[in-house]
Amino acid sequence: MDTVLGARLQTQQRSSQNGWETSLWSSGLGMKLEAVTPFLGKYRPFVGRCCQTCTPKSWESLFHKSIMDLGFCDVILVKEKNTRFRGWLVRRLCYFLWSLEQHIPPCWDVPQKVMESTRVQKVISGSAPAGAGEGQVPGLVKKEVQRILGHLQSLPHPFLLRLFSWVVLRFLNCLFLNVQLHQGHLKMVRKAAQAGSPLVLLCTHKSRLDGILLPFVLLSQGLGVLRVAWDPHTCSPILRALLRKLGGLFLPPEANLSLDSSEGVLARSVVHVAVEQLLVSGQPLLIFLEEPPGAQGARLSALGQAWLGLVVQAVQGGAVPDAMLVPVAITYDLVPDAPCDTYHVAPPLGLWTGALAILRSLRGWRGRRVCVRVHLAQPFSLQEYTNNARSCWGSRQTLEQLLQPIVLGHSTVIPDTEKEQEWTPVTGPLLALKEEDQLLVRRLGRHVLNASVASSAVMSTAIMASLLLFKHQKLLGEFSWLTEETLLRGFDVGFSGQLRCLVQHALSLLRAQVTVLRVHHGDLLVVAQPGPGLAHLARLSAELLPAFLSEAVGACAVRALLAGRVPPEGPWELQGVELLGQNELYRQVLLLLHLLPQDLLLLQPCQSSYCYCQEVLDRLIQCGLLVAEETPGSRLACDTGRQRLSAKLLWKPSGDFTDSESDDFEEAGGRYFRLSQQSRCPDFFLFLCRLLSPLLKAFAQAAAFLPRGQLPDTESGCAEQLLQFLQATAQEDGFFECADPSLAIRAVWTFRDLGVLQQMPSPAGPMLHLSPTFASQQNQKKLEQFIRQFICG
């Protein structure tokens, strides 16, 4: 647990230990952070390009190299120059004057247009009693439509919007050090908005503040009033009424009723027409693709997919020619409203409870303000994606069909197909679509979420948590190294400035999980506190996983390949002697890809698993962990002059792996690799393996839990039992990183898909039983051994 800062940080107050700690945790360190200049002069990559395979026209038309040179702007930095006035009084009232100058575009009379729409009129005429006159609207049905519209939305109030922007501006300046936005990203979004198509922002969901911060950012940058699709279960009725006045949207509960329900048909028709009118008016719409913070379940939001399905349906129905989708992500040093108790879902937020939470956050975060980055990725055409994405669909099989025979040793052949794994339930508005359109919406949501995560910046706390969790020494040097490795992989970082100030800033934010002591000669001893605080560090370090995911999967696959050959604790030189065949590596990577949840991998639906296997191998070679080994009698890998053209094409369509290409894979199977013997490789290999260790160890502990579980039980009951087992095991071995509720529910769902647990109906609801196949201890041991082969100690 002990980590020593390599460089000597001299303290300004040497009179007492308390005085020194006060200077270390002071907020003045944060003011020295720079968020515009590149870190240590390193190249800062431009992230957020759309998929060139699915949307090639958008990839080319909405981007220009000149926007890469545009810097960052702090959207909460409002001064006298941001107003039309000048003077001493203006400098003190600039926030208020700035909010008064914000342009609030007029809103259309949506209720009348919804009532007059053909779709709603058909539903109303079908509900009219016998004998009603032609064109006569039944009063009860009309009142029901107005009630549904009142629950769905309200006309934004300009005065409340200006007052809201002023209050939010003051609040954000008290809570955050800065809110950075890349001007190049903003220019791409403005160019897409000027094309005439409505903007639909699809965002990750790290905090409840996201729904307040993003509308403020767009309003301050002149992009109009953002209509936010809120989750009604997270807000009280009073707060919902206020948010509607600010542009919020709430899906009526009747929209989730069955397809044959008359109330559900009317509610879905009203919502469908309202979304069409919103898109026609050109107002931007915000949809959260992830579940709210603290929710224990699938990562992809069922409500977000329902709203996205309404947008897809409006474009396909011809209400608007096209819509521009904008992947959005917000990253924080630390999430301000993160629940202290992650084992229970946060209650709905009310108006007064929200005000008290704001006051508590301002008081609790005094002296350690955080940095925030807002990422607006490159917009792309929904119509173009719809036309191109269907060609990438192939056959799929369940996890039980793919992996269970291999786990039990009944087969060694991996089926040449993709994994079908959907954990997000399908709600009423999405059920109204055709099955093909439902599949389109689900894959579009995963594709956009992949783009949002890929454009997210890695914050300083994530890097520091990884270094502390993996027991790295010399924090100053390792912090710089890990930052450079992140930038080299095409991911941006959300910080810049002096290295010493960055390290101190990150440690000040993590003060609750670490202990900083001064040792001889002014060196610092940073100790990560053992216990549940390690789970918090693990959640922070998981933000690094997208940047190193390919290498982490490859490292765990290499560990599995060496598991049966050399001891895990053997010297690195002994492991480097072993030859690793390319086909063997492909097989282990495929097995691990099938085992890991899709919510974690977030692979693009247009990319096949076999393409990803090649990407994993390329990444391992590029980072220096694997080196090509020339076998006796084989052609040198670098000898391109002796290669000759054959009748086969030297290039193939991406993802097109047919039977005619089997010979190419057989040739590739003759290639072999060894682990590099460079001095930095053992530590880097261990670092990559430990990125996936919390999840894999949770899966292995779940396999060991099977004979001890009280089954049958509900899904939530099984997850609660497993979580208690993980906590008890963590008390013994000290590995608290896997004692996390989200990992427990992922393990239960993965075992259900794998066929280890079977879901059976019962009067009390669906119950999980231990399948007869895994009732024997022998098969349970096989399952645990299969998982543990990927874990590096």
PyMOL commands that set and color helices and strands:
alter all, ss='L'
color gray80, all
select helices_A, chain A and resi 17-24+27-32+39-41+56-61+65-69+80-82+88-92+94-100+110-116+118-127+139-152+158-175+183-194+210-220+232-234+237-245+253-256+262-280+302-316+351-364+382-392+399-407+428-431+435-455+460-469+475-488+499-509+520-522+533-563+572-575+582-595+598-601+609-622+659-668+681-691+693-708+715-733+736-738+741-754+772-774+777-788
alter helices_A, ss='H'
color red, helices_A
select strands_A, chain A and resi 2-4+72-74+176-182+199-203+227-230+248-250+285-288+324-332+370-376+380-381+396-397+418-419+514-518+524-528+580-581+626-629+672-675+757-760+767-770
alter strands_A, ss='S'
color yellow, strands_A
deselect
rebuild
show_as cartoon
